[in-house]
């Protein structure tokens, strides 16, 4: 299937959804958790990089 043939199908699928986030998902909590995980990974990476 070529890209030109796939675009109308994907557009139809995207428009059929209820559209929106789930009620229980708080964007600030999700973003804060992602930031915390990334900072934790950065801390762990820098602690184990002792060769410099």
C-alpha positions as CSV (number, residue, x, y, z in Angstrom):
1,X,0.0,0.0,0.0
2,X,1.5,3.3,-1.0
3,X,1.5,6.4,1.2
4,X,-1.1,8.2,-0.9
5,X,-3.5,5.3,-0.5
6,X,-2.8,5.0,3.2
7,X,-3.5,8.6,4.1
8,X,-7.3,8.6,3.7
9,X,-7.6,5.4,5.7
10,X,-5.5,6.8,8.5
11,X,-7.4,10.0,8.4
12,X,-10.7,8.1,8.7
13,X,-9.3,6.1,11.7
14,X,-8.1,9.2,13.4
15,X,-11.4,11.0,13.1
16,X,-13.5,8.1,14.4
17,X,-12.1,8.3,17.9
18,X,-13.8,9.9,20.8
19,X,-10.9,12.4,20.7
20,X,-9.3,13.4,23.9
21,X,-7.4,12.2,26.9
22,X,-8.7,9.6,29.4
23,X,-10.3,11.3,32.3
24,X,-7.9,9.8,34.8
25,X,-4.8,11.1,33.1
26,X,-3.5,14.3,34.5
27,X,-1.0,15.9,32.1
28,X,1.0,17.7,34.9
29,X,1.3,14.4,36.9
30,X,2.4,12.5,33.7
31,X,4.9,15.2,32.8
32,X,6.3,15.4,36.3
33,X,6.7,11.7,36.5
34,X,8.5,11.6,33.1
35,X,10.8,14.5,34.2
36,X,11.6,12.7,37.5
37,X,12.4,9.4,35.6
38,X,14.7,11.2,33.2
39,X,16.5,13.1,36.0
40,X,16.9,9.9,37.9
41,X,18.4,8.2,34.8
42,X,20.7,11.2,34.3
43,X,21.8,11.0,38.0
44,X,22.5,7.2,37.7
45,X,24.4,7.6,34.4
46,X,26.6,10.4,35.8
47,X,27.3,8.4,39.1
48,X,28.5,5.3,37.2
49,X,30.6,7.3,34.7
50,X,33.7,7.4,36.9
51,X,36.3,7.2,34.1
52,X,36.5,11.0,33.6
